[in-house]
Every structure is written in structure tokens, then in C-alpha cells.
Amino acid sequence: MKKPIRCALETGADDYLTKPVGLQELHARIRVAMRHAGTQSVLQFGDVRLDVDRRLVSVRGDDVHLTPIEYELFKELALSAGRVITHRVLLSRVWGPQFEHEVTYLRPVITSLRKKLGTRLIKTEPAVGYRLQE
């Protein structure tokens, strides 16, 4: 009898994960799969445009300067548009795993993003996290 992993790879699967799955590894593998799939690198949210490959953000055609932290936070929200991303996940991905409990780091950056990109784009999910409106 063949191992299930080998069978999956032989029948067309490109990758696999064994349990328990670490979220960082899962997200990294998803990003790799998206790169290999030739996913669109330009995302549009109303008047706001994110060009991931060129690392550019614009509002109504005008480039908007974002700090490195603002850009990384916006990119994380944009790549998961419509879904809630918890405070812990955002902090871990943007600042690093050692900062995943520093919720106070998020509020000023979200406030700044809202001023630069529009107040209706980023929705707060109280006591949970944030969601980028699709």
C-alpha cells in the first residue's frame, strides 16, 4: 500500500502539509502557490490600487507614500480582502512573532492608513481584528 502523501503527489498535487500545521508555514506555502499560479499582482479596492510587484499604492491615480509598516499592514489586509485578520496574526506577520500581543501597535497605523486611503476601506472587528472591504 502506498503512503497517502506519495499518492497525492503522484495524482497531481503540487504540495502537502502534515498535521499539526503551523500558520506561518501554511501562509508561506499559500504565497508560493499564488506566485506559481501567476496571480494578479495589482489589486483594486474602489479608488485604492495596490501593485504588489512594484510596491506602489495609489488613490484615484495619485501615488500615496506609505511607511514600510503601513505598506506591510495594508498588503496583509489586501491579500486577505473580505476576511477578518486577527490582531495577533497582523502583529506577527508585520512586526514579528515576538510582538503578537502588542495590540496597541496596530491602532495608530490603522488610523494613519485610513487617513491616507479612506476611512471606509478598513473595517474594525471589535476585540478581534480588521477586515479590508472588498
Contact map, one row per residue, 1 for C-alpha under 8 A:
11100000000000000000000000000000000000000000000000000000000000000000000000000000000000000000000000000000000000000000000000000000000000
11110110000000000000000000000000000000000000000000000000000000000000000000000000000000000000000000000000000000000000000000000000000000
11111110000000000000000000000000000000000000000000000000000000000000000000000000000000000000000000000000000000000000000000000000000000
01111111000000000000000000000000000000000000000000000000000000000000000000000000000000000000000000000000000000000000000000000000000000
00111111100000010000000000000000000000000000000000000000000000000000000000000000000000000000000000000000000000000000000000000000000000
01111111110000000000000000000000000000000000000000000000000000000000000000000000000000000000000000000000000000000000000000000000000000
01111111111000000000000000000000000000000000000000000000000000000000000000000000000000000000000000000000000000000000000000000000000000
00011111111110000000000000000000000000000000000000000000000000000000000000000000000000000000000000000000000000000000000000000000000000
00001111111111100000000000000000000000000000000000000000000000000000000000000000000000000000000000000000000000000000000000000000000000
00000111111110000000000000000000000000000000000000000000000000000000000000000000000000000000000000000000000000000000000000000000000000
00000011111110000000000000000000000000000000000000000000000000000000000000000000000000000000000000000000000000000000000000000000000000
00000001111111000000000000000000000000000000000000000000000000000000000000000000000000000000000000000000000000000000000000000000000000
00000001111111110000000000000000000000000000000000000000000000000000000000000000000000000000000000000000000000000000000000000000000000
00000000100111110000000000000000000000000000000000000000000000000000000000000000000000000000000000000000000000000000000000000000000000
00000000100011111000000000000000000000000000000000000000000000000000000000000000000000000000000000000000000000000000000000000000000000
00001000000011111100000000000000000000000000000000000000000000000000000000000000000000000000000000000000000000000000000000000000000000
00000000000000111110100001000000000000000000000000000000000000000000000000000000000000000000000000000000000000000000000000000000000000
00000000000000011111100000000000000000000000000000000000000000000000000000000000000000000000000000000000000000000000000000000000000000
00000000000000001111100000000000000000000000000000000000000000000000000000000000000000000000000000000000000000000000000000000000000000
00000000000000000111110000000000000000000000000000000000000000000000000000000000000000000000000000000000000000000000000000000000000000
00000000000000001111111011000000000000000000000000000000000000000000000000000000000000000000000000000000000000000000000000000000000000
00000000000000000001111111000000000000000000000000000000000000000000000000000000000000000000000000000000000000000000000000000000000000
00000000000000000000111111100000000000000000000000000000000000000000000000000000000000000000000000000000000000000000000000000000000000
00000000000000000000011111110000000000000000000000000000000000000000000000000000000000000000000000000000000000000000000000000000000000
00000000000000000000111111111000000000000000000000000000000000000000000000000000000000000000000000000000000000000000000000000000000000
00000000000000001000111111111100000000000000000000000000000000000000000000000000000000000000000000000000000000000000000000000000000000
00000000000000000000001111111110000000000000000000000000000000000000000000000000000000000000000000000000000000000000000000000000000000
00000000000000000000000111111111000000000000000000000000000000000000000000000000000000000000000000000000000000000000000000000000000000
00000000000000000000000011111111100000000000000000000000000000000000000000000000000000000000000000000000000000000000000000000000000000
00000000000000000000000001111111110000000000000000000000000000000000000000000000000000000000000000000000000000000000000000000000000000
00000000000000000000000000111111111000000000000000000000000000000000000000000000000000000000000000000000000000000000000000000000000000
00000000000000000000000000011111111100000000000000000000000000000000000000000000000000000000000000000000000000000000000000000000000000
00000000000000000000000000001111111110000000000000000000000000000000000000000000000000000000000000000000000000000000000000000000000000
00000000000000000000000000000111111111100000000000000000000000000000000000000000000000000000000000000000000000000000000000000000000000
00000000000000000000000000000011111111100000000000000000000000000000000000000000000000000000000000000000000000000000000000000000000000
00000000000000000000000000000001111111100000000000000000000000000000000000000000000000000000000000000000000000000000000000000000000000
00000000000000000000000000000000111111100000000000000000000000000000000000000000000000000000000000000000000000000000000000000000000000
00000000000000000000000000000000011111110000000000000000000000000000000000000000000000000000000000000000000000000000000000000000000000
00000000000000000000000000000000011111111000000000000000000000000000000000000000000000000000000000000000000000000000000000000000000000
00000000000000000000000000000000000001111110000000000000000000000000000000000000000000000000000000000000000000000000000000000000000000
00000000000000000000000000000000000000111110000001111000000000000000000000000000000000000000000000000000000000000000000000000000000000
00000000000000000000000000000000000000011111000011111000000000000000000000000000000000000000000000000000000000000000000000000000000000
00000000000000000000000000000000000000011111100011110000000000000000000000000100000000000000000000000000000000000000000000000000000000
00000000000000000000000000000000000000000111111111000000000000000000000000000000000000000000000000000000000000000000000000000000000000
00000000000000000000000000000000000000000011111110000000000000000000000000000000000000000000000000000000000000000000000010000000000011
00000000000000000000000000000000000000000001111110000000000000000000000000000000000000000000000000000000000000000000000000000000000000
00000000000000000000000000000000000000000001111110000000001110000000000000000000000000000000000000000000000000000000000000000000000000
00000000000000000000000000000000000000000001111111000000111100000000000000000000000000000000000000000000000000000000100000000000000000
00000000000000000000000000000000000000000111111111100000111000000000000000000000000000000000000000000000000000000000000000000000000000
00000000000000000000000000000000000000001111000111110011110000000000000000100000000000000000000000000000000000000000000000000000000000
00000000000000000000000000000000000000001110000011111111100000000000000000000000000000000000000000000000000000000000000000000000000000
00000000000000000000000000000000000000001110000001111111000000000000000000100000000000000000000000000000000000000000000000000000000000
00000000000000000000000000000000000000001100000000111110000000000000000000000000000000000000000000000000000000000000000000000000000000
00000000000000000000000000000000000000000000000000111111000000000000000000000000000000000000000000000000000000000000000000000000000000
00000000000000000000000000000000000000000000000001111111100000000000000000000000000000000000000000000000000000000000000000000000000000
00000000000000000000000000000000000000000000000001110111110000110000000000000000000000000000000000000000000000000000000000000000000000
00000000000000000000000000000000000000000000000111100011111000111100000000000000000000000000000000000000000000000000000000000000000000
00000000000000000000000000000000000000000000000111000001111111110000000000000000000000000000000000000000000000000000000000000000000000
00000000000000000000000000000000000000000000001110000000111111110000000000000000000000000000000000000000000000000000100000000000000000
00000000000000000000000000000000000000000000001100000000011111000000000000000000000000000000000000000000000000000000000000000000000000
00000000000000000000000000000000000000000000001000000000011111100000000000000000000000000000000000000000000000000000000000000000000000
00000000000000000000000000000000000000000000000000000000011111110000000000000000000000000000000000000000000000000000000000000000000000
00000000000000000000000000000000000000000000000000000001111011111000000000000000000000000000000000000000000000000000000000000000000000
00000000000000000000000000000000000000000000000000000001111001111100000000000000000000000000000000000000000000000001000000000000000000
00000000000000000000000000000000000000000000000000000000100000111110000000000000000000000000000000000000000000000000000000000000000000
00000000000000000000000000000000000000000000000000000000100000011111111000000000000000000000000000000000000000000000000000000000000000
00000000000000000000000000000000000000000000000000000000000000001111111000000000000000000000000000000000000000000000000000000000000000
00000000000000000000000000000000000000000000000000000000000000000111111100000000000000000000000000000000000000000000000000000000000000
00000000000000000000000000000000000000000000000000000000000000000111111110000000000000000000011000000000000010000000000000000000000000
00000000000000000000000000000000000000000000000000000000000000000111111111000000000000000000000000000000000011011000000000000000000000
00000000000000000000000000000000000000000000000000000000000000000111111111100000000000000000000000000000000000000000000000000000000000
00000000000000000000000000000000000000000000000000000000000000000001111111110000000000000000010000000000000000000000000000000000000000
00000000000000000000000000000000000000000000000000000000000000000000111111111000000000000100010000000000000000000000000000000000000000
00000000000000000000000000000000000000000000000000000000000000000000011111111100000000000000000000000000000000001000000000000000000000
00000000000000000000000000000000000000000000000001010000000000000000001111111110000000000000000000000000000000000000000000000000000000
00000000000000000000000000000000000000000000000000000000000000000000000111111111000000000100100000000000000000000000000000000000000000
00000000000000000000000000000000000000000000000000000000000000000000000011111111100010000000000000000000000000000000000000000000011100
00000000000000000000000000000000000000000010000000000000000000000000000001111111100000000000000000000000000000000000000000000000000100
00000000000000000000000000000000000000000000000000000000000000000000000000111111100000000000000000000000000000000000000000000000000000
00000000000000000000000000000000000000000000000000000000000000000000000000011111111110000000000000000000000000000000000000000000000100
00000000000000000000000000000000000000000000000000000000000000000000000000001111111000000000000000000000000000000000000000000000001111
00000000000000000000000000000000000000000000000000000000000000000000000000000001111100000000000000000000000000000000000000000000001111
00000000000000000000000000000000000000000000000000000000000000000000000000000001111110000000000000000000000000000000000000000000001100
00000000000000000000000000000000000000000000000000000000000000000000000000000001011111000000000000000000000000000000000000001001111100
00000000000000000000000000000000000000000000000000000000000000000000000000001001001111101100000000000000000000000000000000000001111000
00000000000000000000000000000000000000000000000000000000000000000000000000000000000111111100000000000000000000000000000000000001110000
00000000000000000000000000000000000000000000000000000000000000000000000000000000000011111110000000010010010000000000000000000001110000
00000000000000000000000000000000000000000000000000000000000000000000000000000000000001111111000000011010000000000000000000000000000000
00000000000000000000000000000000000000000000000000000000000000000000000000000000000011111111100000010000000000000000000000000000000000
00000000000000000000000000000000000000000000000000000000000000000000000010010000000011111111111000010000000000000000000000000000000000
00000000000000000000000000000000000000000000000000000000000000000000000000000000000000111111111110111110110000000000000000000000000000
00000000000000000000000000000000000000000000000000000000000000000000000000000000000000011111111111110000000000000000000000000000000000
00000000000000000000000000000000000000000000000000000000000000000000000000010000000000001111111110000000000000000000000000000000000000
00000000000000000000000000000000000000000000000000000000000000000000100110000000000000000111111100000000000000000000000000000000000000
00000000000000000000000000000000000000000000000000000000000000000000100000000000000000000111111111110000000000000000000000000000000000
00000000000000000000000000000000000000000000000000000000000000000000000000000000000000000011111111110000000000000000000000000000000000
00000000000000000000000000000000000000000000000000000000000000000000000000000000000000000011101111110000000000000000000000000000000000
00000000000000000000000000000000000000000000000000000000000000000000000000000000000000000001001111111000000000000000000000000000000000
00000000000000000000000000000000000000000000000000000000000000000000000000000000000000000011001111111100000000000000000000000000000000
00000000000000000000000000000000000000000000000000000000000000000000000000000000000000111111001111111110000000000000000000000000000000
00000000000000000000000000000000000000000000000000000000000000000000000000000000000000010010000001111110000000000000000000000000000000
00000000000000000000000000000000000000000000000000000000000000000000000000000000000000000010000000111111110000000000000000000000000000
00000000000000000000000000000000000000000000000000000000000000000000000000000000000000110010000000011111111000000000000000000000000000
00000000000000000000000000000000000000000000000000000000000000000000000000000000000000000000000000000111111100000000000000000000000000
00000000000000000000000000000000000000000000000000000000000000000000000000000000000000000010000000000111111110000000000000000000000000
00000000000000000000000000000000000000000000000000000000000000000000000000000000000000100010000000000111111111000000000000000000000000
00000000000000000000000000000000000000000000000000000000000000000000000000000000000000000000000000000011111111100000000000000000000000
00000000000000000000000000000000000000000000000000000000000000000000000000000000000000000000000000000001111111110000000000000000000000
00000000000000000000000000000000000000000000000000000000000000000000110000000000000000000000000000000000111111111000000000000000000000
00000000000000000000000000000000000000000000000000000000000000000000010000000000000000000000000000000000011111111100000001000000000000
00000000000000000000000000000000000000000000000000000000000000000000000000000000000000000000000000000000001111111110000000000000000000
00000000000000000000000000000000000000000000000000000000000000000000010000000000000000000000000000000000000111111111000000000000000000
00000000000000000000000000000000000000000000000000000000000000000000010001000000000000000000000000000000000011111111110000000000000000
00000000000000000000000000000000000000000000000000000000000000000000000000000000000000000000000000000000000001111111111111000000000000
00000000000000000000000000000000000000000000000000000000000000000000000000000000000000000000000000000000000000111111111000000000000000
00000000000000000000000000000000000000000000000000000000000000010000000000000000000000000000000000000000000000011111110000000000000000
00000000000000000000000000000000000000000000000100000000001000000000000000000000000000000000000000000000000000001111111010000000000000
00000000000000000000000000000000000000000000000000000000000000000000000000000000000000000000000000000000000000001111111110000000000000
00000000000000000000000000000000000000000000000000000000000000000000000000000000000000000000000000000000000000000110111111000000000000
00000000000000000000000000000000000000000000000000000000000000000000000000000000000000000000000000000000000000000100011111100000000010
00000000000000000000000000000000000000000000100000000000000000000000000000000000000000000000000000000000000000000100111111100000000110
00000000000000000000000000000000000000000000000000000000000000000000000000000000000000000000000000000000000001000100001111110000011110
00000000000000000000000000000000000000000000000000000000000000000000000000000000000000000000000000000000000000000000000111111000011110
00000000000000000000000000000000000000000000000000000000000000000000000000000000000000000000000000000000000000000000000001111100111000
00000000000000000000000000000000000000000000000000000000000000000000000000000000000100000000000000000000000000000000000000111111111000
00000000000000000000000000000000000000000000000000000000000000000000000000000000000000000000000000000000000000000000000000011111100000
00000000000000000000000000000000000000000000000000000000000000000000000000000000000000000000000000000000000000000000000000001111100000
00000000000000000000000000000000000000000000000000000000000000000000000000000000000111100000000000000000000000000000000000001111110000
00000000000000000000000000000000000000000000000000000000000000000000000000000000000111100000000000000000000000000000000000011111111000
00000000000000000000000000000000000000000000000000000000000000000000000000001000000111100000000000000000000000000000000001111001111100
00000000000000000000000000000000000000000000000000000000000000000000000000001000111110000000000000000000000000000000000001111000111110
00000000000000000000000000000000000000000000000000000000000000000000000000001101111100000000000000000000000000000000000011100000011111
00000000000000000000000000000000000000000000100000000000000000000000000000000000110000000000000000000000000000000000000111100000001111
00000000000000000000000000000000000000000000100000000000000000000000000000000000110000000000000000000000000000000000000000000000000111
